[in-house]
Amino acid sequence: MKITDVLKQDKLLLSFEVFPPKTETAFDSVKTATEEMAKLKPSFMSVTYGAGGGTSRYTLEIAKNIKDRYGVPTLAHLTCVSSSKETVHARIRELIDAGIENVMALRGDLTPELENSDRTAWDYRHAVDLVRELKESGADLCIGGACYPEIHPESVNRHEDIRYLKEKTDAGCDFLTTQMFFDNNLLYNFLYQIREAGITVPVIPGIMPITNANQVARAVKLSGSFVPVRFKSLVDRFGASPAAMKQAGVAYATDQIIDLYANGIKNVHVYSMNKPDVAEAILRNVSDIIG
């Protein structure tokens, strides 16, 4: 099932994100974790793509297994940074052959080596280039894109960020998923601004449950997320106790999700970090709400 069809359902939904193993020796444990999450029957599951495409084979294997064995719609990530057209077209063929209907089109992270390389010869410099390639390939894929409620770290300002986002949706993005955020008001303001700019595709909010104190610094570094005082207080009070921090982090994420549902959001995407217990705890917390 395509994500756009999933989102048309007249009910509240929850989806999960998982990541493939970095090495073959870790494949079985990751596969087991993703299967435990698939058993929870989320609306869909997305599978990330390693930096530079290093785990692309595992991405496809995990996504195909979830779809075929558990009947859960899957969204496979695809990055294009420094990739050739031949490589991207090979990936597209692999997705089609695996029966994957949904792809998240991303530029991908710039490693230190890529940061200092000559980008003029690259076939793809931005995610919009990959979106256009996917559309022009003729493949019957539902295409997702990323968006940043707090502005993309490389954008000069909000106006520029929304202009580039509009370009991406005009190129063929069918839906958007947000980077993590910890203050729902940031999302509501963002949604108002992009709708005013003519961006009409569905937007799925992305929520990351912070279950240990060390995740905070990494999350902020990756996304530039604003951390509210209320959340800082939570980390300061419970961060030294793994069990307490995990429970508090799940509760905070649950509170965000319930508020989103109450304000008209139908599908919330959880960056669940291959943790079936965290995914199950959140789903249990909202089970009667989503029905």
Contacts in CASP RR format, 6 or more apart in sequence:
PFRMAT RR
TARGET T0000
AUTHOR 0000-0000-0000
METHOD contacts of the structure
MODEL  1
MKITDVLKQDKLLLSFEVFPPKTETAFDSVKTATEEMAKLKPSFMSVTYG
AGGGTSRYTLEIAKNIKDRYGVPTLAHLTCVSSSKETVHARIRELIDAGI
ENVMALRGDLTPELENSDRTAWDYRHAVDLVRELKESGADLCIGGACYPE
IHPESVNRHEDIRYLKEKTDAGCDFLTTQMFFDNNLLYNFLYQIREAGIT
VPVIPGIMPITNANQVARAVKLSGSFVPVRFKSLVDRFGASPAAMKQAGV
AYATDQIIDLYANGIKNVHVYSMNKPDVAEAILRNVSDIIG
1 44 0 8 1.000
1 73 0 8 1.000
1 101 0 8 1.000
2 73 0 8 1.000
2 101 0 8 1.000
2 102 0 8 1.000
2 142 0 8 1.000
2 174 0 8 1.000
3 44 0 8 1.000
3 73 0 8 1.000
3 75 0 8 1.000
3 102 0 8 1.000
3 142 0 8 1.000
3 144 0 8 1.000
3 174 0 8 1.000
3 175 0 8 1.000
4 142 0 8 1.000
4 174 0 8 1.000
4 175 0 8 1.000
4 202 0 8 1.000
6 13 0 8 1.000
6 43 0 8 1.000
6 44 0 8 1.000
6 73 0 8 1.000
6 267 0 8 1.000
7 13 0 8 1.000
7 175 0 8 1.000
7 202 0 8 1.000
7 204 0 8 1.000
7 266 0 8 1.000
7 267 0 8 1.000
9 43 0 8 1.000
9 266 0 8 1.000
11 266 0 8 1.000
11 290 0 8 1.000
11 291 0 8 1.000
12 261 0 8 1.000
12 266 0 8 1.000
12 267 0 8 1.000
12 286 0 8 1.000
12 289 0 8 1.000
12 290 0 8 1.000
12 291 0 8 1.000
13 42 0 8 1.000
13 43 0 8 1.000
13 266 0 8 1.000
13 267 0 8 1.000
13 268 0 8 1.000
13 290 0 8 1.000
14 42 0 8 1.000
14 43 0 8 1.000
14 257 0 8 1.000
14 267 0 8 1.000
14 268 0 8 1.000
14 270 0 8 1.000
14 282 0 8 1.000
14 283 0 8 1.000
14 286 0 8 1.000
14 290 0 8 1.000
15 42 0 8 1.000
15 43 0 8 1.000
15 44 0 8 1.000
15 45 0 8 1.000
15 46 0 8 1.000
15 204 0 8 1.000
15 267 0 8 1.000
15 268 0 8 1.000
15 269 0 8 1.000
15 270 0 8 1.000
16 37 0 8 1.000
16 40 0 8 1.000
16 42 0 8 1.000
16 45 0 8 1.000
16 46 0 8 1.000
16 269 0 8 1.000
16 270 0 8 1.000
16 272 0 8 1.000
16 279 0 8 1.000
17 45 0 8 1.000
17 46 0 8 1.000
17 47 0 8 1.000
17 48 0 8 1.000
17 269 0 8 1.000
17 270 0 8 1.000
17 271 0 8 1.000
17 272 0 8 1.000
17 273 0 8 1.000
18 30 0 8 1.000
18 33 0 8 1.000
18 34 0 8 1.000
18 37 0 8 1.000
18 45 0 8 1.000
18 46 0 8 1.000
18 47 0 8 1.000
18 48 0 8 1.000
18 62 0 8 1.000
18 272 0 8 1.000
18 274 0 8 1.000
19 30 0 8 1.000
19 47 0 8 1.000
19 48 0 8 1.000
19 50 0 8 1.000
19 55 0 8 1.000
19 273 0 8 1.000
19 274 0 8 1.000
20 30 0 8 1.000
20 47 0 8 1.000
20 48 0 8 1.000
20 49 0 8 1.000
20 50 0 8 1.000
20 55 0 8 1.000
20 58 0 8 1.000
20 59 0 8 1.000
20 61 0 8 1.000
20 62 0 8 1.000
21 27 0 8 1.000
21 29 0 8 1.000
21 30 0 8 1.000
21 55 0 8 1.000
21 58 0 8 1.000
22 50 0 8 1.000
22 55 0 8 1.000
27 58 0 8 1.000
27 61 0 8 1.000
30 58 0 8 1.000
30 62 0 8 1.000
30 274 0 8 1.000
31 61 0 8 1.000
31 62 0 8 1.000
31 65 0 8 1.000
33 274 0 8 1.000
33 275 0 8 1.000
33 276 0 8 1.000
34 45 0 8 1.000
34 47 0 8 1.000
34 62 0 8 1.000
34 65 0 8 1.000
34 66 0 8 1.000
34 274 0 8 1.000
35 65 0 8 1.000
35 66 0 8 1.000
35 69 0 8 1.000
35 70 0 8 1.000
36 276 0 8 1.000
37 45 0 8 1.000
37 272 0 8 1.000
37 274 0 8 1.000
37 276 0 8 1.000
37 279 0 8 1.000
38 45 0 8 1.000
38 66 0 8 1.000
38 69 0 8 1.000
38 70 0 8 1.000
38 71 0 8 1.000
38 72 0 8 1.000
39 70 0 8 1.000
40 276 0 8 1.000
40 279 0 8 1.000
40 280 0 8 1.000
40 283 0 8 1.000
41 70 0 8 1.000
41 72 0 8 1.000
42 72 0 8 1.000
42 279 0 8 1.000
42 283 0 8 1.000
43 73 0 8 1.000
43 267 0 8 1.000
44 72 0 8 1.000
44 73 0 8 1.000
44 74 0 8 1.000
44 75 0 8 1.000
44 102 0 8 1.000
45 63 0 8 1.000
45 66 0 8 1.000
45 72 0 8 1.000
45 73 0 8 1.000
45 74 0 8 1.000
45 75 0 8 1.000
46 74 0 8 1.000
46 75 0 8 1.000
46 76 0 8 1.000
46 77 0 8 1.000
46 104 0 8 1.000
46 177 0 8 1.000
46 269 0 8 1.000
47 59 0 8 1.000
47 62 0 8 1.000
47 63 0 8 1.000
47 66 0 8 1.000
47 74 0 8 1.000
47 75 0 8 1.000
47 76 0 8 1.000
47 77 0 8 1.000
48 59 0 8 1.000
48 77 0 8 1.000
49 55 0 8 1.000
49 56 0 8 1.000
49 59 0 8 1.000
49 76 0 8 1.000
49 77 0 8 1.000
49 78 0 8 1.000
49 79 0 8 1.000
49 106 0 8 1.000
49 108 0 8 1.000
50 56 0 8 1.000
50 59 0 8 1.000
50 79 0 8 1.000
51 79 0 8 1.000
51 108 0 8 1.000
51 109 0 8 1.000
51 111 0 8 1.000
52 79 0 8 1.000
52 81 0 8 1.000
52 82 0 8 1.000
52 83 0 8 1.000
52 108 0 8 1.000
52 109 0 8 1.000
52 111 0 8 1.000
53 79 0 8 1.000
53 83 0 8 1.000
56 91 0 8 1.000
59 76 0 8 1.000
59 77 0 8 1.000
60 76 0 8 1.000
60 94 0 8 1.000
60 95 0 8 1.000
60 98 0 8 1.000
60 100 0 8 1.000
63 74 0 8 1.000
63 75 0 8 1.000
63 76 0 8 1.000
63 98 0 8 1.000
63 100 0 8 1.000
64 74 0 8 1.000
64 98 0 8 1.000
64 99 0 8 1.000
64 100 0 8 1.000
66 72 0 8 1.000
66 74 0 8 1.000
67 73 0 8 1.000
67 74 0 8 1.000
67 99 0 8 1.000
67 100 0 8 1.000
73 101 0 8 1.000
73 102 0 8 1.000
74 100 0 8 1.000
74 102 0 8 1.000
75 102 0 8 1.000
75 103 0 8 1.000
75 104 0 8 1.000
75 144 0 8 1.000
76 95 0 8 1.000
76 100 0 8 1.000
76 102 0 8 1.000
76 103 0 8 1.000
76 104 0 8 1.000
77 103 0 8 1.000
77 104 0 8 1.000
77 106 0 8 1.000
78 88 0 8 1.000
78 91 0 8 1.000
78 95 0 8 1.000
78 103 0 8 1.000
78 104 0 8 1.000
78 105 0 8 1.000
78 106 0 8 1.000
78 130 0 8 1.000
79 106 0 8 1.000
79 107 0 8 1.000
79 108 0 8 1.000
79 109 0 8 1.000
79 130 0 8 1.000
80 88 0 8 1.000
80 105 0 8 1.000
80 106 0 8 1.000
80 107 0 8 1.000
80 108 0 8 1.000
80 123 0 8 1.000
80 124 0 8 1.000
80 127 0 8 1.000
80 129 0 8 1.000
80 130 0 8 1.000
80 133 0 8 1.000
81 107 0 8 1.000
81 108 0 8 1.000
81 109 0 8 1.000
81 110 0 8 1.000
81 114 0 8 1.000
81 122 0 8 1.000
81 124 0 8 1.000
82 114 0 8 1.000
82 117 0 8 1.000
82 122 0 8 1.000
83 123 0 8 1.000
83 124 0 8 1.000
84 123 0 8 1.000
85 123 0 8 1.000
85 133 0 8 1.000
88 123 0 8 1.000
88 124 0 8 1.000
88 130 0 8 1.000
88 133 0 8 1.000
89 133 0 8 1.000
89 137 0 8 1.000
92 134 0 8 1.000
92 137 0 8 1.000
92 139 0 8 1.000
92 141 0 8 1.000
95 103 0 8 1.000
95 139 0 8 1.000
95 141 0 8 1.000
96 139 0 8 1.000
96 141 0 8 1.000
100 141 0 8 1.000
101 140 0 8 1.000
101 141 0 8 1.000
101 142 0 8 1.000
102 141 0 8 1.000
102 142 0 8 1.000
102 143 0 8 1.000
102 144 0 8 1.000
103 134 0 8 1.000
103 141 0 8 1.000
103 142 0 8 1.000
103 143 0 8 1.000
103 144 0 8 1.000
104 144 0 8 1.000
104 145 0 8 1.000
104 146 0 8 1.000
104 177 0 8 1.000
105 127 0 8 1.000
105 130 0 8 1.000
105 131 0 8 1.000
105 134 0 8 1.000
105 143 0 8 1.000
105 144 0 8 1.000
105 145 0 8 1.000
105 173 0 8 1.000
106 127 0 8 1.000
106 130 0 8 1.000
106 145 0 8 1.000
106 146 0 8 1.000
107 124 0 8 1.000
107 125 0 8 1.000
107 126 0 8 1.000
107 127 0 8 1.000
107 130 0 8 1.000
108 127 0 8 1.000
119 125 0 8 1.000
123 129 0 8 1.000
124 130 0 8 1.000
124 133 0 8 1.000
126 164 0 8 1.000
127 145 0 8 1.000
127 146 0 8 1.000
127 168 0 8 1.000
128 164 0 8 1.000
128 167 0 8 1.000
128 168 0 8 1.000
128 171 0 8 1.000
131 143 0 8 1.000
131 145 0 8 1.000
131 168 0 8 1.000
131 171 0 8 1.000
131 172 0 8 1.000
131 173 0 8 1.000
132 171 0 8 1.000
132 172 0 8 1.000
134 141 0 8 1.000
134 143 0 8 1.000
135 143 0 8 1.000
135 171 0 8 1.000
135 172 0 8 1.000
142 174 0 8 1.000
142 175 0 8 1.000
143 172 0 8 1.000
143 173 0 8 1.000
143 174 0 8 1.000
144 173 0 8 1.000
144 174 0 8 1.000
144 175 0 8 1.000
144 176 0 8 1.000
144 177 0 8 1.000
145 168 0 8 1.000
145 173 0 8 1.000
145 175 0 8 1.000
145 176 0 8 1.000
145 177 0 8 1.000
146 176 0 8 1.000
146 177 0 8 1.000
146 178 0 8 1.000
146 179 0 8 1.000
147 165 0 8 1.000
147 176 0 8 1.000
147 177 0 8 1.000
147 178 0 8 1.000
147 179 0 8 1.000
147 190 0 8 1.000
147 194 0 8 1.000
147 203 0 8 1.000
148 155 0 8 1.000
148 161 0 8 1.000
148 178 0 8 1.000
148 179 0 8 1.000
148 223 0 8 1.000
149 178 0 8 1.000
149 179 0 8 1.000
149 181 0 8 1.000
149 186 0 8 1.000
149 187 0 8 1.000
149 189 0 8 1.000
149 190 0 8 1.000
150 179 0 8 1.000
150 181 0 8 1.000
150 186 0 8 1.000
150 190 0 8 1.000
150 223 0 8 1.000
150 224 0 8 1.000
150 225 0 8 1.000
150 226 0 8 1.000
151 157 0 8 1.000
151 158 0 8 1.000
151 161 0 8 1.000
152 161 0 8 1.000
152 164 0 8 1.000
153 223 0 8 1.000
153 224 0 8 1.000
155 161 0 8 1.000
155 164 0 8 1.000
158 193 0 8 1.000
162 193 0 8 1.000
162 194 0 8 1.000
162 197 0 8 1.000
162 199 0 8 1.000
163 197 0 8 1.000
165 176 0 8 1.000
165 194 0 8 1.000
165 197 0 8 1.000
165 199 0 8 1.000
166 194 0 8 1.000
166 197 0 8 1.000
166 198 0 8 1.000
166 199 0 8 1.000
169 176 0 8 1.000
169 199 0 8 1.000
169 200 0 8 1.000
169 201 0 8 1.000
173 201 0 8 1.000
174 201 0 8 1.000
174 202 0 8 1.000
175 201 0 8 1.000
175 202 0 8 1.000
175 203 0 8 1.000
175 204 0 8 1.000
176 199 0 8 1.000
176 201 0 8 1.000
176 202 0 8 1.000
176 203 0 8 1.000
176 204 0 8 1.000
177 203 0 8 1.000
177 204 0 8 1.000
177 206 0 8 1.000
177 269 0 8 1.000
178 187 0 8 1.000
178 190 0 8 1.000
178 203 0 8 1.000
178 204 0 8 1.000
178 205 0 8 1.000
178 206 0 8 1.000
179 206 0 8 1.000
179 223 0 8 1.000
179 225 0 8 1.000
180 206 0 8 1.000
180 207 0 8 1.000
180 208 0 8 1.000
180 219 0 8 1.000
180 223 0 8 1.000
180 225 0 8 1.000
180 271 0 8 1.000
181 187 0 8 1.000
181 205 0 8 1.000
181 206 0 8 1.000
181 207 0 8 1.000
181 223 0 8 1.000
181 225 0 8 1.000
181 226 0 8 1.000
182 225 0 8 1.000
182 226 0 8 1.000
182 227 0 8 1.000
182 228 0 8 1.000
182 231 0 8 1.000
182 252 0 8 1.000
182 256 0 8 1.000
183 226 0 8 1.000
183 228 0 8 1.000
184 256 0 8 1.000
184 259 0 8 1.000
184 260 0 8 1.000
184 263 0 8 1.000
186 226 0 8 1.000
187 205 0 8 1.000
187 260 0 8 1.000
188 263 0 8 1.000
191 203 0 8 1.000
194 203 0 8 1.000
202 267 0 8 1.000
204 267 0 8 1.000
204 268 0 8 1.000
204 269 0 8 1.000
205 260 0 8 1.000
205 265 0 8 1.000
205 268 0 8 1.000
205 269 0 8 1.000
206 268 0 8 1.000
206 269 0 8 1.000
206 270 0 8 1.000
206 271 0 8 1.000
207 253 0 8 1.000
207 256 0 8 1.000
207 257 0 8 1.000
207 260 0 8 1.000
207 268 0 8 1.000
207 269 0 8 1.000
207 270 0 8 1.000
207 271 0 8 1.000
208 215 0 8 1.000
208 219 0 8 1.000
208 253 0 8 1.000
208 270 0 8 1.000
208 271 0 8 1.000
208 273 0 8 1.000
209 249 0 8 1.000
209 250 0 8 1.000
209 252 0 8 1.000
209 253 0 8 1.000
209 270 0 8 1.000
209 271 0 8 1.000
209 272 0 8 1.000
209 278 0 8 1.000
209 282 0 8 1.000
210 216 0 8 1.000
210 219 0 8 1.000
210 231 0 8 1.000
210 235 0 8 1.000
210 245 0 8 1.000
210 249 0 8 1.000
210 252 0 8 1.000
210 253 0 8 1.000
211 245 0 8 1.000
211 246 0 8 1.000
211 249 0 8 1.000
211 250 0 8 1.000
211 275 0 8 1.000
211 278 0 8 1.000
212 239 0 8 1.000
212 242 0 8 1.000
212 245 0 8 1.000
212 246 0 8 1.000
213 235 0 8 1.000
213 239 0 8 1.000
213 240 0 8 1.000
213 245 0 8 1.000
216 227 0 8 1.000
216 235 0 8 1.000
219 225 0 8 1.000
220 227 0 8 1.000
231 252 0 8 1.000
234 248 0 8 1.000
234 249 0 8 1.000
234 252 0 8 1.000
235 245 0 8 1.000
237 248 0 8 1.000
238 244 0 8 1.000
238 245 0 8 1.000
238 247 0 8 1.000
238 248 0 8 1.000
239 245 0 8 1.000
246 278 0 8 1.000
250 278 0 8 1.000
250 281 0 8 1.000
250 282 0 8 1.000
250 285 0 8 1.000
251 285 0 8 1.000
253 270 0 8 1.000
253 282 0 8 1.000
254 282 0 8 1.000
254 285 0 8 1.000
254 286 0 8 1.000
257 268 0 8 1.000
257 270 0 8 1.000
257 282 0 8 1.000
257 286 0 8 1.000
258 286 0 8 1.000
258 289 0 8 1.000
260 268 0 8 1.000
261 268 0 8 1.000
261 286 0 8 1.000
261 289 0 8 1.000
261 290 0 8 1.000
270 279 0 8 1.000
270 282 0 8 1.000
272 278 0 8 1.000
272 279 0 8 1.000
272 282 0 8 1.000
END
